Amino acid sequence: MCESSAVRDATLNVAVIGLGLIGGSVLRALAASGHHVSGYDADPATRATARTAAAQAPANARWHVTATVADAVRDADLAVVAVPLPAVGGVFDELASLAYVGVVTDVTSVKGPVRDLALDRLRTGGQSLATFIGGHPMAGRETSGFTAADPRLFDGCAWVLCLEEDGAGLRDWIELAALVTGLGARVVPATAEEHDHAVATISHVPHLVAAAVAARIATDPWPARSAPAPSATAPGSPPPAPSSPRPCAAATPKRSSTPWTPCSPTSPPRGPPSTARTRSPRWCRG
């Protein structure tokens, strides 16, 4: 990839493609930091929502929403691709068709496959165009969509920026790291392979295990029924002796063929002497 000086200026022209939770938060955070930001989303309703929000934002923290990717990146030094992984290749193709030569970064949770897409798609006539720097802000919320976007979402979060092992694009990496730090994030340098291994260990594997457990429960919702109940006694010990029946029922009596008579002071003592005191009648077996 070629090395670009696109992100060296203090104030940048940035295009954000994809205005969901992460893309919308990046757009809001960049605008609040004084950068010139244009946003695009394939969904017309999302674009309309983002335009309304821009009109309501403070005058020094507004952004533009464009009708096409071409309009968004026309003057952009940096393009942030914030679409789901299946849509990344299509966006790269469109950037290549526009002969975009700035810096491109993304926000997906896997880096190796996206790097490979960039190497394959961000080129024309066999020549690389933009400098690609894989990125992954490790932030999120329980809700999604532009309406959930928050310019402070990245405060204190780890934001991985991928380095090439051969050092290509290092100057642009440094400048992008400075930009990300300005949004409140902590930059974590890593290769794509290091990132994917770490994320698979701490994130994806637990999800796979949870899915496997859920599938097991779906096929056998009560697996514990087939297992014997645990015993409270040690192996080889005799079972505990049954407890002596209480002389009087402490709760509503069960139906029985034995007649029930009220306890009274004249009734024979039932149990220890301390229980033979005069008290209000209770239902006991006769």
MIDOSE-1310 file (N, C-alpha, C; in nm, 2 decimals, decimal comma, always signed):
residues 286
mces	+0,08/-0,12/+0,00/+0,00/+0,00/+0,00/+0,09/+0,13/+0,00; +0,04/+0,23/-0,06/+0,11/+0,35/-0,06/+0,10/+0,42/+0,07; +0,19/+0,51/+0,10/+0,19/+0,58/+0,23/+0,13/+0,72/+0,20; +0,04/+0,77/+0,28/-0,03/+0,89/+0,26/+0,00/+0,99/+0,37
savr	-0,02/+1,12/+0,35/-0,01/+1,22/+0,45/-0,14/+1,27/+0,49; -0,25/+1,19/+0,46/-0,38/+1,24/+0,47/-0,43/+1,28/+0,61; -0,37/+1,22/+0,71/-0,43/+1,24/+0,85/-0,33/+1,32/+0,93; -0,25/+1,41/+0,87/-0,15/+1,48/+0,94/-0,20/+1,62/+0,99
datl	-0,30/+1,67/+0,93/-0,35/+1,80/+0,98/-0,43/+1,79/+1,11; -0,43/+1,90/+1,18/-0,51/+1,90/+1,31/-0,66/+1,88/+1,29; -0,71/+1,95/+1,19/-0,85/+1,94/+1,15/-0,87/+1,86/+1,02; -0,94/+1,75/+1,03/-0,95/+1,66/+0,91/-1,09/+1,67/+0,85
nvav	-1,10/+1,63/+0,72/-1,22/+1,60/+0,65/-1,24/+1,45/+0,66; -1,34/+1,40/+0,73/-1,36/+1,26/+0,75/-1,49/+1,22/+0,70; -1,50/+1,10/+0,63/-1,62/+1,04/+0,58/-1,65/+0,92/+0,67; -1,77/+0,91/+0,72/-1,81/+0,79/+0,80/-1,92/+0,72/+0,72
iglg	-1,89/+0,60/+0,68/-1,98/+0,52/+0,59/-2,04/+0,41/+0,68; -2,17/+0,43/+0,71/-2,24/+0,34/+0,80/-2,27/+0,41/+0,93; -2,39/+0,44/+0,96/-2,43/+0,52/+1,07/-2,51/+0,45/+1,18; -2,46/+0,33/+1,21/-2,52/+0,26/+1,32/-2,47/+0,31/+1,45
ligg	-2,47/+0,22/+1,56/-2,42/+0,26/+1,69/-2,27/+0,31/+1,68; -2,18/+0,23/+1,63/-2,04/+0,27/+1,62/-2,02/+0,38/+1,52; -2,06/+0,36/+1,40/-2,04/+0,47/+1,30/-2,10/+0,60/+1,34; -2,22/+0,60/+1,40/-2,29/+0,72/+1,44/-2,21/+0,78/+1,56
svlr	-2,16/+0,70/+1,65/-2,08/+0,75/+1,76/-1,95/+0,81/+1,71; -1,88/+0,75/+1,61/-1,76/+0,80/+1,56/-1,79/+0,94/+1,49; -1,90/+0,95/+1,42/-1,94/+1,07/+1,35/-1,96/+1,18/+1,45; -2,04/+1,15/+1,56/-2,07/+1,25/+1,66/-1,94/+1,29/+1,73
alaa	-1,86/+1,20/+1,77/-1,74/+1,23/+1,84/-1,64/+1,31/+1,76; -1,63/+1,28/+1,63/-1,54/+1,36/+1,54/-1,59/+1,50/+1,53; -1,72/+1,52/+1,51/-1,78/+1,65/+1,49/-1,76/+1,73/+1,62; -1,78/+1,67/+1,74/-1,77/+1,74/+1,86/-1,62/+1,78/+1,89
sghh	-1,53/+1,71/+1,82/-1,39/+1,74/+1,83/-1,34/+1,85/+1,73; -1,43/+1,90/+1,65/-1,40/+2,01/+1,56/-1,36/+1,96/+1,42; -1,38/+1,84/+1,39/-1,34/+1,79/+1,25/-1,46/+1,81/+1,16; -1,43/+1,82/+1,03/-1,54/+1,83/+0,93/-1,58/+1,69/+0,89
vsgy	-1,70/+1,65/+0,92/-1,75/+1,51/+0,90/-1,87/+1,50/+0,81; -1,86/+1,41/+0,72/-1,97/+1,37/+0,63/-2,01/+1,23/+0,66; -2,14/+1,20/+0,67/-2,18/+1,07/+0,70/-2,27/+1,01/+0,59; -2,27/+0,88/+0,57/-2,36/+0,82/+0,47/-2,40/+0,68/+0,53
dadp	-2,53/+0,65/+0,50/-2,58/+0,52/+0,54/-2,67/+0,47/+0,42; -2,67/+0,34/+0,40/-2,75/+0,29/+0,29/-2,90/+0,30/+0,31; -2,94/+0,31/+0,44/-3,08/+0,32/+0,48/-3,13/+0,46/+0,48; -3,22/+0,50/+0,39/-3,27/+0,64/+0,38/-3,33/+0,69/+0,52
atra	-3,39/+0,60/+0,59/-3,45/+0,64/+0,72/-3,34/+0,68/+0,82; -3,23/+0,60/+0,82/-3,12/+0,64/+0,90/-3,06/+0,77/+0,86; -3,04/+0,79/+0,73/-2,99/+0,92/+0,69/-3,08/+1,04/+0,73; -3,21/+1,02/+0,72/-3,30/+1,12/+0,77/-3,29/+1,15/+0,92
tart	-3,28/+1,04/+1,00/-3,26/+1,06/+1,14/-3,13/+1,13/+1,17; -3,02/+1,10/+1,10/-2,89/+1,16/+1,12/-2,90/+1,31/+1,08; -2,97/+1,34/+0,97/-2,98/+1,48/+0,93/-3,06/+1,56/+1,04; -3,16/+1,51/+1,09/-3,24/+1,58/+1,20/-3,15/+1,60/+1,32
aaaq	-3,08/+1,50/+1,36/-2,99/+1,51/+1,47/-2,88/+1,62/+1,45; -2,83/+1,63/+1,33/-2,73/+1,73/+1,29/-2,78/+1,87/+1,31; -2,91/+1,89/+1,27/-2,97/+2,02/+1,28/-2,99/+2,06/+1,42; -3,00/+1,96/+1,51/-3,03/+1,99/+1,65/-2,90/+2,00/+1,73
apan	-2,78/+1,96/+1,67/-2,66/+1,96/+1,75/-2,61/+2,10/+1,76; -2,51/+2,13/+1,85/-2,45/+2,26/+1,86/-2,39/+2,30/+1,73; -2,39/+2,43/+1,71/-2,34/+2,48/+1,58/-2,19/+2,44/+1,55; -2,11/+2,42/+1,65/-1,97/+2,39/+1,63/-1,95/+2,24/+1,63
arwh	-2,06/+2,16/+1,64/-2,04/+2,01/+1,64/-2,14/+1,94/+1,55; -2,16/+2,01/+1,44/-2,26/+1,95/+1,34/-2,18/+1,87/+1,23; -2,26/+1,79/+1,16/-2,20/+1,71/+1,05/-2,30/+1,72/+0,93; -2,25/+1,67/+0,82/-2,33/+1,66/+0,70/-2,37/+1,52/+0,67
vtat	-2,48/+1,50/+0,62/-2,53/+1,36/+0,57/-2,55/+1,37/+0,42; -2,48/+1,28/+0,35/-2,48/+1,28/+0,21/-2,57/+1,17/+0,15; -2,61/+1,18/+0,02/-2,70/+1,08/-0,04/-2,62/+0,97/-0,10; -2,49/+0,98/-0,12/-2,41/+0,87/-0,18/-2,27/+0,86/-0,11
vada	-2,21/+0,75/-0,13/-2,07/+0,73/-0,08/-1,98/+0,83/-0,15; -2,00/+0,85/-0,28/-1,91/+0,94/-0,36/-1,92/+1,08/-0,30; -2,03/+1,13/-0,26/-2,04/+1,26/-0,20/-1,97/+1,27/-0,06; -1,98/+1,16/+0,01/-1,92/+1,16/+0,15/-1,77/+1,16/+0,14
vrda	-1,71/+1,09/+0,04/-1,56/+1,08/+0,04/-1,50/+1,18/-0,06; -1,58/+1,27/-0,12/-1,52/+1,36/-0,22/-1,40/+1,44/-0,17; -1,41/+1,50/-0,05/-1,30/+1,58/+0,00/-1,24/+1,51/+0,12; -1,26/+1,39/+0,15/-1,22/+1,32/+0,27/-1,08/+1,28/+0,27
dlav	-1,01/+1,32/+0,38/-0,87/+1,27/+0,41/-0,88/+1,13/+0,46; -0,98/+1,10/+0,54/-1,00/+0,97/+0,60/-1,14/+0,91/+0,58; -1,15/+0,79/+0,55/-1,28/+0,72/+0,54/-1,29/+0,61/+0,64; -1,39/+0,62/+0,73/-1,42/+0,52/+0,83/-1,53/+0,43/+0,78
vavp	-1,50/+0,31/+0,76/-1,60/+0,21/+0,71/-1,66/+0,14/+0,83; -1,78/+0,18/+0,86/-1,85/+0,13/+0,98/-1,98/+0,05/+0,95; -1,96/-0,04/+0,85/-2,07/-0,12/+0,80/-2,05/-0,27/+0,86; -2,15/-0,35/+0,86/-2,13/-0,49/+0,90/-2,03/-0,56/+0,81
lpav	-1,97/-0,66/+0,86/-1,86/-0,73/+0,78/-1,91/-0,78/+0,64; -2,03/-0,83/+0,62/-2,07/-0,88/+0,49/-2,07/-0,76/+0,39; -2,09/-0,64/+0,43/-2,10/-0,52/+0,34/-1,97/-0,45/+0,32; -1,86/-0,49/+0,39/-1,73/-0,42/+0,38/-1,68/-0,43/+0,24
ggvf	-1,68/-0,55/+0,18/-1,62/-0,57/+0,04/-1,69/-0,48/-0,06; -1,82/-0,46/-0,05/-1,89/-0,37/-0,14/-1,85/-0,23/-0,13; -1,83/-0,18/-0,01/-1,78/-0,05/+0,02/-1,64/-0,03/-0,04; -1,55/-0,13/-0,02/-1,42/-0,12/-0,07/-1,42/-0,11/-0,22
dela	-1,51/-0,19/-0,29/-1,52/-0,18/-0,43/-1,57/-0,04/-0,48; -1,66/+0,02/-0,40/-1,70/+0,15/-0,44/-1,59/+0,26/-0,42; -1,52/+0,25/-0,32/-1,41/+0,34/-0,30/-1,30/+0,32/-0,41; -1,28/+0,20/-0,45/-1,18/+0,18/-0,56/-1,23/+0,24/-0,69
slay	-1,36/+0,22/-0,71/-1,42/+0,27/-0,84/-1,42/+0,43/-0,84; -1,41/+0,49/-0,72/-1,40/+0,63/-0,71/-1,25/+0,68/-0,71; -1,16/+0,58/-0,72/-1,02/+0,61/-0,71/-0,98/+0,69/-0,58; -1,04/+0,65/-0,47/-1,01/+0,71/-0,35/-0,87/+0,68/-0,30
vgvv	-0,79/+0,78/-0,27/-0,65/+0,76/-0,23/-0,62/+0,81/-0,09; -0,72/+0,83/-0,01/-0,69/+0,87/+0,13/-0,66/+0,75/+0,22; -0,68/+0,77/+0,35/-0,66/+0,66/+0,44/-0,80/+0,60/+0,47; -0,80/+0,47/+0,48/-0,93/+0,39/+0,51/-0,90/+0,31/+0,64
tdvt	-1,00/+0,32/+0,72/-1,00/+0,23/+0,84/-1,14/+0,17/+0,86; -1,15/+0,07/+0,94/-1,28/+0,01/+0,97/-1,30/-0,01/+1,12; -1,42/-0,07/+1,15/-1,45/-0,09/+1,30/-1,50/-0,23/+1,32; -1,47/-0,32/+1,23/-1,53/-0,46/+1,25/-1,45/-0,53/+1,36
svkg	-1,50/-0,64/+1,40/-1,44/-0,72/+1,51/-1,35/-0,83/+1,47; -1,33/-0,84/+1,34/-1,22/-0,93/+1,29/-1,14/-0,85/+1,19; -1,01/-0,88/+1,20/-0,91/-0,79/+1,12/-0,85/-0,86/+1,01; -0,81/-0,99/+1,02/-0,75/-1,06/+0,91/-0,83/-1,06/+0,78
pvrd	-0,95/-1,11/+0,79/-1,04/-1,11/+0,67/-1,06/-0,97/+0,60; -1,07/-0,87/+0,69/-1,09/-0,73/+0,63/-0,96/-0,68/+0,57; -0,85/-0,71/+0,63/-0,72/-0,67/+0,57/-0,71/-0,74/+0,43; -0,74/-0,86/+0,42/-0,73/-0,93/+0,29/-0,83/-0,87/+0,19
lald	-0,95/-0,83/+0,23/-1,04/-0,77/+0,14/-0,98/-0,63/+0,09; -0,92/-0,56/+0,18/-0,86/-0,43/+0,14/-0,75/-0,45/+0,04; -0,66/-0,55/+0,07/-0,55/-0,58/-0,03/-0,61/-0,62/-0,17; -0,72/-0,69/-0,17/-0,78/-0,73/-0,29/-0,87/-0,63/-0,36
rlrt	-0,94/-0,54/-0,28/-1,04/-0,46/-0,34/-1,00/-0,31/-0,35; -0,91/-0,26/-0,26/-0,88/-0,12/-0,27/-0,76/-0,10/-0,37; -0,79/-0,13/-0,49/-0,69/-0,12/-0,59/-0,76/-0,10/-0,73; -0,69/-0,05/-0,82/-0,74/-0,04/-0,96/-0,62/-0,06/-1,06
ggqs	-0,64/-0,14/-1,16/-0,54/-0,17/-1,25/-0,42/-0,24/-1,19; -0,44/-0,32/-1,08/-0,34/-0,38/-1,01/-0,25/-0,30/-0,92; -0,29/-0,17/-0,90/-0,22/-0,08/-0,82/-0,30/-0,04/-0,70; -0,23/-0,05/-0,58/-0,30/-0,01/-0,46/-0,34/+0,14/-0,46
latf	-0,45/+0,17/-0,40/-0,49/+0,31/-0,39/-0,48/+0,37/-0,25; -0,58/+0,34/-0,16/-0,58/+0,40/-0,03/-0,48/+0,32/+0,06; -0,44/+0,38/+0,17/-0,38/+0,32/+0,28/-0,48/+0,26/+0,37; -0,48/+0,13/+0,40/-0,58/+0,07/+0,49/-0,51/+0,04/+0,62
iggh	-0,58/+0,08/+0,73/-0,54/+0,06/+0,87/-0,66/-0,01/+0,94; -0,65/-0,13/+0,97/-0,76/-0,20/+1,04/-0,78/-0,15/+1,18; -0,91/-0,13/+1,22/-0,94/-0,08/+1,35/-1,05/-0,15/+1,42; -1,05/-0,15/+1,55/-1,16/-0,21/+1,62/-1,18/-0,14/+1,76
pmag	-1,27/-0,05/+1,76/-1,30/+0,01/+1,89/-1,38/-0,09/+1,98; -1,33/-0,12/+2,09/-1,40/-0,22/+2,18/-1,49/-0,15/+2,27; -1,60/-0,11/+2,21/-1,70/-0,03/+2,29/-1,84/-0,08/+2,23; -1,94/-0,05/+2,31/-2,08/-0,09/+2,26/-2,18/-0,05/+2,37
rets	-2,30/-0,08/+2,34/-2,41/-0,06/+2,43/-2,51/-0,17/+2,41; -2,62/-0,17/+2,49/-2,72/-0,27/+2,48/-2,82/-0,24/+2,37; -2,81/-0,12/+2,32/-2,90/-0,08/+2,21/-2,82/-0,05/+2,08; -2,88/-0,05/+1,97/-2,81/-0,03/+1,84/-2,88/+0,08/+1,76
gfta	-2,81/+0,12/+1,65/-2,87/+0,22/+1,56/-2,82/+0,36/+1,59; -2,85/+0,45/+1,50/-2,80/+0,58/+1,51/-2,86/+0,65/+1,63; -2,98/+0,62/+1,67/-3,04/+0,69/+1,78/-2,97/+0,65/+1,91; -2,89/+0,54/+1,92/-2,82/+0,51/+2,04/-2,68/+0,56/+2,04
adpr	-2,64/+0,63/+1,93/-2,50/+0,68/+1,91/-2,47/+0,78/+2,02; -2,35/+0,78/+2,07/-2,30/+0,87/+2,18/-2,16/+0,91/+2,15; -2,14/+1,04/+2,15/-2,00/+1,09/+2,12/-1,90/+1,06/+2,23; -1,95/+1,02/+2,35/-1,86/+0,98/+2,46/-1,85/+0,83/+2,47
lfdg	-1,90/+0,75/+2,37/-1,89/+0,61/+2,38/-1,75/+0,55/+2,39; -1,66/+0,62/+2,34/-1,52/+0,57/+2,33/-1,43/+0,62/+2,45; -1,49/+0,69/+2,54/-1,41/+0,74/+2,65/-1,35/+0,62/+2,73; -1,22/+0,61/+2,73/-1,15/+0,51/+2,81/-1,15/+0,37/+2,75
cawv	-1,21/+0,35/+2,63/-1,22/+0,22/+2,57/-1,09/+0,19/+2,50; -1,06/+0,06/+2,48/-0,95/+0,01/+2,40/-0,99/+0,02/+2,25; -0,90/+0,07/+2,17/-0,93/+0,08/+2,03/-0,80/+0,02/+1,96; -0,82/-0,09/+1,90/-0,71/-0,16/+1,83/-0,69/-0,10/+1,70
lcle	-0,56/-0,06/+1,67/-0,52/-0,02/+1,53/-0,41/-0,11/+1,49; -0,44/-0,18/+1,37/-0,35/-0,28/+1,32/-0,22/-0,22/+1,25; -0,11/-0,28/+1,28/+0,02/-0,25/+1,22/+0,05/-0,36/+1,12; +0,12/-0,32/+1,01/+0,17/-0,41/+0,92/+0,31/-0,46/+0,97
edga	+0,34/-0,58/+0,96/+0,47/-0,63/+1,00/+0,59/-0,57/+0,93; +0,56/-0,53/+0,81/+0,68/-0,47/+0,73/+0,68/-0,31/+0,76; +0,60/-0,26/+0,84/+0,60/-0,12/+0,88/+0,54/-0,03/+0,77; +0,47/-0,08/+0,68/+0,40/+0,00/+0,57/+0,30/+0,09/+0,64
glrd	+0,29/+0,21/+0,59/+0,19/+0,30/+0,64/+0,20/+0,35/+0,78; +0,33/+0,34/+0,84/+0,35/+0,37/+0,98/+0,32/+0,51/+1,01; +0,35/+0,60/+0,92/+0,33/+0,74/+0,95/+0,18/+0,77/+0,96; +0,10/+0,71/+0,87/-0,04/+0,73/+0,88/-0,10/+0,66/+1,00
wiel	-0,04/+0,55/+1,04/-0,09/+0,48/+1,16/-0,07/+0,57/+1,28; +0,04/+0,64/+1,29/+0,07/+0,73/+1,40/-0,03/+0,84/+1,41; -0,06/+0,90/+1,29/-0,16/+1,01/+1,29/-0,30/+0,97/+1,32; -0,33/+0,85/+1,27/-0,47/+0,79/+1,30/-0,48/+0,76/+1,45
aalv	-0,37/+0,71/+1,51/-0,37/+0,69/+1,65/-0,39/+0,82/+1,73; -0,33/+0,92/+1,69/-0,35/+1,05/+1,76/-0,49/+1,10/+1,75; -0,55/+1,07/+1,63/-0,69/+1,11/+1,61/-0,78/+1,03/+1,71; -0,76/+0,90/+1,71/-0,84/+0,81/+1,80/-0,82/+0,85/+1,95
tglg	-0,70/+0,88/+1,98/-0,67/+0,92/+2,12/-0,75/+1,05/+2,16; -0,76/+1,14/+2,06/-0,84/+1,26/+2,08/-0,99/+1,24/+2,10; -1,04/+1,12/+2,07/-1,18/+1,08/+2,10/-1,19/+1,02/+2,24; -1,08/+1,01/+2,31/-1,09/+0,96/+2,45/-1,05/+0,81/+2,46
arvv	-1,02/+0,74/+2,35/-0,99/+0,60/+2,35/-0,84/+0,58/+2,38; -0,81/+0,45/+2,42/-0,67/+0,41/+2,44/-0,63/+0,32/+2,32; -0,53/+0,36/+2,24/-0,49/+0,29/+2,13/-0,41/+0,17/+2,16; -0,45/+0,05/+2,11/-0,38/-0,07/+2,13/-0,32/-0,12/+1,99
pata	-0,19/-0,11/+1,98/-0,13/-0,16/+1,85/-0,12/-0,31/+1,85; -0,15/-0,37/+1,74/-0,15/-0,51/+1,72/-0,15/-0,55/+1,57; -0,10/-0,66/+1,54/-0,12/-0,71/+1,40/-0,26/-0,77/+1,39; -0,30/-0,79/+1,27/-0,43/-0,85/+1,25/-0,44/-0,99/+1,32
eehd	-0,34/-1,07/+1,30/-0,34/-1,20/+1,36/-0,34/-1,20/+1,51; -0,27/-1,11/+1,58/-0,27/-1,09/+1,72/-0,41/-1,05/+1,77; -0,47/-0,96/+1,70/-0,60/-0,91/+1,74/-0,70/-1,03/+1,73; -0,70/-1,10/+1,62/-0,81/-1,20/+1,60/-0,79/-1,31/+1,70
hava	-0,67/-1,35/+1,73/-0,64/-1,45/+1,83/-0,70/-1,41/+1,97; -0,67/-1,29/+2,00/-0,71/-1,24/+2,14/-0,86/-1,23/+2,14; -0,92/-1,18/+2,04/-1,07/-1,16/+2,04/-1,14/-1,30/+2,04; -1,08/-1,39/+1,97/-1,14/-1,52/+1,97/-1,14/-1,59/+2,10
tish	-1,03/-1,56/+2,18/-1,01/-1,62/+2,31/-1,11/-1,55/+2,41; -1,12/-1,42/+2,41/-1,19/-1,35/+2,52/-1,34/-1,32/+2,48; -1,37/-1,34/+2,36/-1,51/-1,30/+2,32/-1,58/-1,41/+2,24; -1,53/-1,45/+2,13/-1,60/-1,54/+2,04/-1,61/-1,68/+2,10
vphl	-1,51/-1,73/+2,17/-1,52/-1,86/+2,23/-1,63/-1,87/+2,33; -1,64/-1,78/+2,43/-1,76/-1,78/+2,52/-1,89/-1,78/+2,45; -1,90/-1,70/+2,34/-2,03/-1,70/+2,27/-2,06/-1,84/+2,21; -1,95/-1,91/+2,15/-1,97/-2,04/+2,10/-2,01/-2,14/+2,20
vaaa	-1,95/-2,13/+2,32/-1,99/-2,22/+2,43/-2,13/-2,20/+2,47; -2,17/-2,07/+2,48/-2,31/-2,04/+2,52/-2,41/-2,10/+2,42; -2,37/-2,08/+2,29/-2,46/-2,13/+2,18/-2,47/-2,29/+2,19; -2,36/-2,35/+2,22/-2,36/-2,50/+2,23/-2,45/-2,54/+2,35
vaar	-2,44/-2,47/+2,46/-2,52/-2,51/+2,58/-2,67/-2,48/+2,55; -2,70/-2,37/+2,48/-2,83/-2,34/+2,44/-2,89/-2,45/+2,35; -2,81/-2,50/+2,26/-2,85/-2,60/+2,17/-2,88/-2,73/+2,24; -2,79/-2,76/+2,34/-2,81/-2,88/+2,42/-2,94/-2,88/+2,50
iatd	-2,97/-2,76/+2,56/-3,09/-2,75/+2,64/-3,21/-2,75/+2,55; -3,20/-2,70/+2,42/-3,31/-2,71/+2,33/-3,35/-2,85/+2,30; -3,26/-2,94/+2,29/-3,29/-3,08/+2,25/-3,32/-3,16/+2,38; -3,28/-3,12/+2,49/-3,31/-3,20/+2,62/-3,32/-3,09/+2,73
pwpa	-3,44/-3,03/+2,74/-3,45/-2,92/+2,84/-3,44/-2,96/+2,98; -3,45/-3,09/+3,01/-3,43/-3,13/+3,15/-3,33/-3,24/+3,16; -3,20/-3,22/+3,13/-3,10/-3,32/+3,13/-3,08/-3,38/+3,27; -3,11/-3,29/+3,37/-3,08/-3,33/+3,51/-3,18/-3,44/+3,56
rsap	-3,29/-3,46/+3,49/-3,39/-3,56/+3,54/-3,34/-3,70/+3,54; -3,25/-3,72/+3,44/-3,20/-3,86/+3,43/-3,08/-3,89/+3,53; -3,04/-3,79/+3,60/-2,93/-3,81/+3,69/-2,99/-3,83/+3,83; -2,93/-3,92/+3,91/-2,98/-3,94/+4,05/-2,96/-3,82/+4,13
apsa	-3,05/-3,80/+4,23/-3,04/-3,68/+4,32/-2,92/-3,70/+4,40; -2,84/-3,59/+4,43/-2,72/-3,61/+4,51/-2,76/-3,65/+4,66; -2,68/-3,73/+4,72/-2,70/-3,77/+4,85/-2,63/-3,69/+4,95; -2,69/-3,66/+5,07/-2,63/-3,58/+5,17/-2,54/-3,66/+5,26
tapg	-2,54/-3,79/+5,25/-2,46/-3,88/+5,33/-2,33/-3,93/+5,26; -2,23/-3,96/+5,34/-2,11/-4,01/+5,28/-2,13/-4,15/+5,23; -2,05/-4,19/+5,13/-2,06/-4,33/+5,08/-2,04/-4,43/+5,19; -2,13/-4,53/+5,19/-2,12/-4,64/+5,29/-2,19/-4,60/+5,42
sppp	-2,23/-4,48/+5,44/-2,30/-4,44/+5,57/-2,44/-4,49/+5,57; -2,50/-4,52/+5,68/-2,64/-4,56/+5,68/-2,73/-4,44/+5,66; -2,84/-4,46/+5,60/-2,93/-4,34/+5,57/-2,98/-4,28/+5,71; -3,01/-4,15/+5,71/-3,05/-4,09/+5,83/-3,19/-4,15/+5,88
apss	-3,20/-4,15/+6,01/-3,33/-4,21/+6,07/-3,44/-4,11/+6,04; -3,56/-4,16/+6,01/-3,67/-4,07/+5,98/-3,71/-3,99/+6,11; -3,75/-3,87/+6,09/-3,78/-3,78/+6,20/-3,91/-3,83/+6,26; -3,93/-3,80/+6,39/-4,05/-3,84/+6,46/-4,16/-3,75/+6,42
prpc	-4,28/-3,80/+6,41/-4,40/-3,72/+6,36/-4,43/-3,62/+6,47; -4,47/-3,50/+6,43/-4,51/-3,40/+6,53/-4,65/-3,43/+6,58; -4,68/-3,41/+6,71/-4,81/-3,44/+6,77/-4,92/-3,36/+6,71; -4,89/-3,24/+6,67/-5,00/-3,15/+6,62/-4,96/-3,10/+6,48
aaat	-5,05/-3,09/+6,39/-5,02/-3,03/+6,26/-5,00/-2,88/+6,27; -4,89/-2,83/+6,22/-4,87/-2,69/+6,23/-4,93/-2,61/+6,11; -4,98/-2,69/+6,01/-5,04/-2,62/+5,89/-5,17/-2,68/+5,87; -5,24/-2,64/+5,76/-5,37/-2,69/+5,73/-5,36/-2,84/+5,71
pkrs	-5,44/-2,92/+5,78/-5,43/-3,07/+5,77/-5,46/-3,12/+5,63; -5,40/-3,23/+5,59/-5,43/-3,30/+5,47/-5,56/-3,39/+5,50; -5,63/-3,42/+5,39/-5,74/-3,50/+5,41/-5,70/-3,64/+5,46; -5,78/-3,70/+5,55/-5,74/-3,83/+5,61/-5,87/-3,90/+5,65
stpw	-5,87/-4,03/+5,65/-5,98/-4,10/+5,70/-5,99/-4,10/+5,86; -5,88/-4,06/+5,92/-5,88/-4,05/+6,07/-5,95/-3,92/+6,11; -6,05/-3,93/+6,20/-6,12/-3,81/+6,25/-6,02/-3,71/+6,32; -6,05/-3,58/+6,30/-5,97/-3,48/+6,37/-6,05/-3,42/+6,48
tpcs	-5,99/-3,41/+6,60/-6,05/-3,35/+6,72/-5,97/-3,24/+6,77; -6,03/-3,14/+6,83/-5,95/-3,02/+6,88/-5,87/-3,06/+7,00; -5,75/-3,02/+7,01/-5,67/-3,03/+7,13/-5,74/-2,95/+7,24; -5,74/-3,00/+7,36/-5,79/-2,93/+7,48/-5,71/-2,96/+7,60
ptsp	-5,74/-2,88/+7,71/-5,66/-2,91/+7,83/-5,69/-3,04/+7,89; -5,80/-3,11/+7,85/-5,84/-3,24/+7,91/-5,78/-3,35/+7,82; -5,73/-3,32/+7,71/-5,67/-3,42/+7,62/-5,55/-3,48/+7,68; -5,52/-3,61/+7,66/-5,40/-3,66/+7,72/-5,28/-3,59/+7,66
prgp	-5,18/-3,57/+7,74/-5,06/-3,50/+7,70/-5,00/-3,57/+7,58; -4,96/-3,49/+7,48/-4,90/-3,55/+7,36/-4,76/-3,49/+7,34; -4,66/-3,56/+7,39/-4,52/-3,51/+7,37/-4,47/-3,47/+7,51; -4,37/-3,39/+7,51/-4,30/-3,35/+7,64/-4,40/-3,27/+7,72
psta	-4,38/-3,27/+7,85/-4,47/-3,20/+7,94/-4,49/-3,05/+7,90; -4,39/-2,99/+7,85/-4,40/-2,85/+7,82/-4,50/-2,82/+7,71; -4,54/-2,92/+7,63/-4,63/-2,90/+7,53/-4,78/-2,92/+7,57; -4,80/-2,96/+7,70/-4,93/-2,99/+7,75/-5,00/-2,87/+7,81
rtrs	-4,94/-2,75/+7,80/-5,00/-2,64/+7,86/-5,13/-2,61/+7,79; -5,22/-2,53/+7,87/-5,35/-2,49/+7,81/-5,32/-2,39/+7,71; -5,38/-2,41/+7,59/-5,36/-2,31/+7,48/-5,49/-2,32/+7,39; -5,49/-2,23/+7,30/-5,61/-2,23/+7,21/-5,61/-2,36/+7,13
prwc	-5,73/-2,41/+7,10/-5,74/-2,54/+7,03/-5,67/-2,54/+6,90; -5,60/-2,65/+6,87/-5,54/-2,67/+6,74/-5,58/-2,81/+6,69; -5,58/-2,82/+6,56/-5,63/-2,95/+6,51/-5,52/-3,06/+6,52; -5,56/-3,17/+6,58/-5,47/-3,28/+6,60/-5,54/-3,41/+6,57
rg	-5,46/-3,51/+6,54/-5,53/-3,64/+6,52/-5,58/-3,69/+6,65; -5,71/-3,75/+6,65/-5,77/-3,80/+6,77/-5,72/-3,94/+6,80
